[in-house]
Amino acid sequence: MLKMTAPHALPDVPRWARLAAAGAALTNVPSALWRVAIAAGVPVGLARSEYEQMGAPGLGSLALVVLSLVSEALAFLTLGLVRSWGETWPRWIPRLRGRRVPVLLGTVVAGAGALATTVFGALFVHTSFNADMEATTWGMWLLNIVYAPLLLWGPLLGAVTVHYYRRRTAASATPSRSGGPRD
């Protein structure tokens, strides 16, 4: 029977790790869309003073859009832990192209990201329960709903990072056909 895998997925990555990486990459989408809505001046239940404080719509909109794009890009990097471009530097990176990504580098960077996003999630929960915002009830509900998925970013990234480390170190310890390590 033919086994279907996701494009560019590595054959030794289990389904749970691919799903966890995709989940981590998608955790930012709701909050990013919410920020872009604010940047465009769409009413999301916040008071006018909240929009003015953020400078939206206006110059502050740029910061909201940039924050959304940066957070999405960082979340997207989680996919590198289960894809080939997380093990071998992509061709478009000068001097590194085609070389193997050091296991420790990938693990430390992803581990620091998992820690940072977990702390951010915890701080968000604390702040949302203690915030003094001028928002409608539905606006506060919406805010909490769109930011709630961020609570999963750190733990999902952490789980995929541990798997990445174990998979890569097990692969380097497994002798190749020539008898030496594969890394």
C-alpha positions as CSV (number, residue, x, y, z in Angstrom):
1,M,0.0,0.0,0.0
2,L,1.3,3.5,-0.9
3,K,1.8,5.7,2.1
4,M,1.0,9.4,1.5
5,T,3.2,12.0,3.3
6,A,3.0,15.8,3.3
7,P,5.1,17.6,0.7
8,H,8.7,18.0,1.9
9,A,8.0,16.0,5.0
10,L,10.8,13.7,6.2
11,P,9.9,10.0,6.2
12,D,11.1,9.4,9.7
13,V,8.9,12.1,11.3
14,P,5.7,10.7,12.9
15,R,2.3,12.1,12.2
16,W,1.9,13.6,15.7
17,A,5.1,15.7,15.2
18,R,4.0,16.9,11.8
19,L,0.6,17.9,13.2
20,A,2.1,19.5,16.3
21,A,4.5,21.6,14.1
22,A,1.6,22.6,11.8
23,G,-0.5,23.5,14.9
24,A,2.3,25.6,16.3
25,A,2.7,27.4,13.0
26,L,-1.1,28.2,13.0
27,T,-1.4,29.4,16.6
28,N,-0.7,32.9,15.6
29,V,-3.2,33.2,12.8
30,P,-6.2,34.4,14.9
31,S,-4.3,37.1,16.8
32,A,-2.6,38.2,13.6
33,L,-5.9,38.7,11.9
34,W,-7.3,40.5,14.9
35,R,-4.3,42.9,14.8
36,V,-4.7,43.5,11.1
37,A,-8.4,44.2,11.6
38,I,-7.4,46.9,14.2
39,A,-4.8,48.3,11.8
40,A,-7.5,48.6,9.2
41,G,-9.9,50.3,11.7
42,V,-12.4,47.4,11.8
43,P,-14.4,47.5,15.0
44,V,-13.4,44.6,17.2
45,G,-15.1,45.7,20.4
46,L,-12.4,48.0,21.6
47,A,-13.1,51.6,22.7
48,R,-12.0,54.4,20.5
49,S,-9.4,55.4,23.0
50,E,-7.8,52.0,22.6
51,Y,-7.4,52.5,18.8
52,E,-6.0,56.0,19.5
53,Q,-3.5,54.6,22.0
54,M,-2.3,52.1,19.3
55,G,-2.3,54.7,16.6
56,A,-4.7,52.7,14.5
57,P,-5.7,53.3,11.9
58,G,-2.7,55.4,11.1
59,L,1.0,55.0,11.7
60,G,0.5,52.6,14.5
61,S,-1.1,50.3,11.9
62,L,2.3,49.6,10.5
63,A,3.5,48.3,13.8
64,L,0.5,46.0,14.2
65,V,1.0,44.6,10.7
66,V,4.7,44.1,11.2
67,L,4.1,42.4,14.5
68,S,1.7,40.1,12.8
69,L,4.1,39.3,10.0
70,V,7.0,38.7,12.3
71,S,5.1,36.4,14.6
72,E,3.7,34.4,11.7
73,A,7.3,34.1,10.3
74,L,8.6,32.9,13.6
75,A,5.7,30.4,14.0
76,F,6.3,29.1,10.5
77,L,9.9,28.2,11.4
78,T,8.5,25.4,13.5
79,L,7.9,23.5,10.3
80,G,11.6,23.4,9.8
81,L,11.8,20.9,12.7
82,V,9.9,18.3,10.7
83,R,10.9,19.3,7.2
84,S,14.2,18.8,5.2
85,W,15.0,22.6,5.4
86,G,15.4,22.2,9.1
87,E,18.2,19.7,8.6
88,T,19.9,21.1,5.6
89,W,20.4,24.8,5.0
90,P,18.3,26.0,2.0
91,R,20.0,26.7,-1.3
92,W,19.2,30.5,-1.1
93,I,21.4,31.0,2.0
94,P,25.0,31.9,0.8
95,R,27.9,30.0,2.2
96,L,25.6,27.6,4.2
97,R,23.5,26.2,1.3
98,G,23.4,22.5,1.3
99,R,25.2,22.0,4.6
100,R,23.7,20.2,7.5
101,V,22.1,22.4,10.2
102,P,23.9,21.6,13.5
103,V,21.5,19.7,15.8
104,L,22.5,21.8,18.8
105,L,21.8,25.1,16.9
106,G,18.3,24.0,15.8
107,T,17.5,22.6,19.3
108,V,18.8,25.7,21.2
109,V,17.0,28.2,19.0
110,A,13.7,26.2,19.0
111,G,14.0,25.5,22.7
112,A,14.5,29.2,23.5
113,G,11.5,30.0,21.3
114,A,9.4,27.4,23.1
115,L,10.4,28.9,26.5
116,A,9.7,32.5,25.3
117,T,6.3,31.7,23.8
118,T,5.3,29.7,26.9
119,V,6.2,32.6,29.1
120,F,4.4,35.0,26.8
121,G,1.3,32.8,26.9
122,A,1.4,32.8,30.7
123,L,1.9,36.6,30.9
124,F,-1.0,37.1,28.5
125,V,-3.3,35.1,30.7
126,H,-2.2,37.1,33.7
127,T,-2.6,40.4,31.8
128,S,-5.9,39.6,30.3
129,F,-7.4,38.9,33.7
130,N,-5.9,42.1,35.2
131,A,-6.2,44.4,32.2
132,D,-7.9,47.8,32.6
133,M,-9.2,48.0,29.0
134,E,-12.0,50.0,27.7
135,A,-13.7,47.3,25.7
136,T,-17.2,45.9,25.3
137,T,-17.9,42.5,26.8
138,W,-17.9,40.9,23.3
139,G,-14.6,42.8,22.6
140,M,-12.9,41.2,25.6
141,W,-14.3,37.8,24.7
142,L,-13.0,38.2,21.1
143,L,-9.6,39.3,22.4
144,N,-9.4,36.3,24.6
145,I,-10.6,33.9,21.9
146,V,-8.1,35.1,19.3
147,Y,-5.2,35.1,21.7
148,A,-6.1,31.7,23.4
149,P,-4.3,29.6,20.7
150,L,-1.0,31.3,21.6
151,L,-1.1,29.3,24.9
152,L,-0.4,26.2,22.7
153,W,2.5,27.7,20.8
154,G,5.1,27.1,23.4
155,P,4.1,23.6,24.4
156,L,3.7,22.5,20.8
157,L,7.0,24.0,19.8
158,G,8.6,22.4,22.9
159,A,7.3,18.9,22.0
160,V,8.4,19.2,18.4
161,T,11.8,20.5,19.5
162,V,12.4,17.5,21.8
163,H,11.4,15.2,18.9
164,Y,13.8,17.0,16.6
165,Y,16.7,16.6,19.0
166,R,16.0,12.9,19.6
167,R,15.4,12.1,15.9
168,R,18.5,14.0,14.8
169,T,20.8,12.6,17.5
170,A,19.5,9.1,17.0
171,A,20.1,9.5,13.2
172,S,23.7,10.6,13.8
173,A,24.3,7.7,16.2
174,T,23.0,5.2,13.6
175,P,25.9,3.9,11.5
176,S,25.5,4.4,7.7
177,R,26.2,1.6,5.2
178,S,29.9,2.7,5.2
179,G,30.1,2.1,8.9
180,G,30.5,5.7,10.1
181,P,28.0,8.1,11.5
182,R,25.6,9.9,9.1
183,D,26.2,13.4,10.4
